[in-house]
Amino acid sequence: FINDSKATNSQAAAKALTSYENIFWIVGGQFKEKSVDVLVGALSTVRHAYLIGEAQDQLANGLNGKVPLTRSGELEIAVHQAFQAAHAYGAPADVLLSPACASFDQFANFEARGAAFRDLAVEFGRAVFGDPVDEIAQHIGKIGIDGGLEAFPCECRV
């Protein structure tokens, strides 16, 4: 799980997309730009995009045919769908929240959106890896900041 909730524009999200492989990408919110053109050049590592928030239609129109996508609507649904797909992928994969959008349609700010993502990651990790929370921390790892991205390193990456 990689929390890049701070990526509130296409340029920031594109940088995150080029930093990882086999990405199950959660994108959306309030889109602040006119097109997704900046993102299109960074999609080679995206295995599936999960669209959330007000920007779903605009993102779907811009990304359709370039990457498989699902209109998830809400963050919780997107995290669940992305986690299941990444877990079943058959190779190391990452669930990346790099929304390319503002958070204000569903959250007070990007920090609240990131905290919700983090909580969902622990919840789904708990469902797969079991209790107690210490075990989850062992699998998901301690939250670390690397290049502005908050990552949950995982030796058993989904």
N, C-alpha and C positions, 0 to 999 in steps of 0.2 A: 504494500500500500504506500503510495506516495502522495503526500498532501501538498499541492501547489496552489492552494486556494487563493493565494496572493496574485496569481496570474490572471488579472482582470482585463487583459487585452490580448489580441491575437499574437502580437510579437512575443510576449512573455510565454504564452502557451506553446507557440511554435518552437521556442528554445527548449522547453521541457520535452516536447515530442521527439526532438532529435537527440535527447540525452539517454534514452532507454530503448530497449527492444521488446517486442511482443507486448504492446500496450493495450489494455482495455481501458479506454479513455472516457472519463466523465466530463462533459462539457456543457455549458449553458448558464443561464441566469438572465441578466439584462444586457443585451449586446449593445456596445457603445460605438460600433463601427458600421460602415455601409456594406461591407462584403467580407467574406471569409477567405479571400484570395491569399492572404499571408499564410493561412493555415494549410492550404492545399499542398504547398511544396514540402510540408513537414509530415505527411501522412504515411510514409513508407513503413513505419514501425507500428502503426495502429492496426490492431486486428479487429477491433470493433469500437464504435463510438456510442455512448449512452447519453442522450440529450435530455437536459433538464431545464425547467424554468420557462420564462417568457420567450426566450430566443429559440425555442425548439423548431418552429416553422422556418425561420430564417436560416438556422444552421442546417436543417434537413435539406432545404433547397440548395444551399451552397455545397454541401458534402455528399449529396445523393449521387451514387454511382462512383464515387471516389474511395469510399470506405463503407463497410457494412455498418448500419446504424439502427438503433432502437430508440424510439421516443419513450423515455422512462418517466418523464414528468417531474418526479421528486427525487431528491438526493438519496433517500433511504432505498427506494426502489432501484435506482441506478447502481448503488453500491452492491446491493444483493445480486442483481443481474450480472454485473461485471465480475464480482467475486466468483460466482458459480462458473461463468465462462472461463475465467482465468484458471480456476482450479481444474477444470476439465480439459484445458488446452493441450496438455501433453508435453509441454516444454516450459522452462522458467518463463514467467510472465508477471507483469505488474499491473495493478489497478491504480490508475493515475487520475487524480482530481486536478485538472489544470483547465479551469472553466472558460478562459478567454472572455469572461463576462463579469460584470458587477454582480453582487450577491443580493441586492436590495429587494428583489422580487420575492425572495423566500427567507432571507436572513437579515439581521441587523447590520452585519458587516462581514468582510471576508474572514475575520477571525472566528466569528460564530459559525460560519459555514465550515471552516477547517476543523473546528472543535467537534461539530456534528459528524464530519467524516471520520475523525479519529475515534470517536465513540462507536460508530458503526463498524469500523475495522476491528476494534476489540470485541464487539458483540458477535460478529460473524466468525472471528478467530476463535472465540470461546465455543461457538457452536460446532466448529470443526475439530479443534484441538482439545476441547474439554476444559474443565476447571482444575485448579483454582486460577486466579488471575496471574499468579506467578508463572504458571505453565504457559499461559498466553504470552506473557512478556518474553519468555524464553523463545517462543516461536516467532512472534511478531517483532520482537526486539525493542530496545529502548529508542524513543523518538530522538532523532538527531537532525541537526540542521547541516545541510550540505549544499552550498551554492544557492542558498535561499529556499531550497526545497526541504520540506519536512518529511523525512522518510522513515518508514517502518522496515528496517532491514529484516530479512527473513531467510534463515538458512534453508528452510523448506518452502521457498518462494512458491506462490501459487501459480 
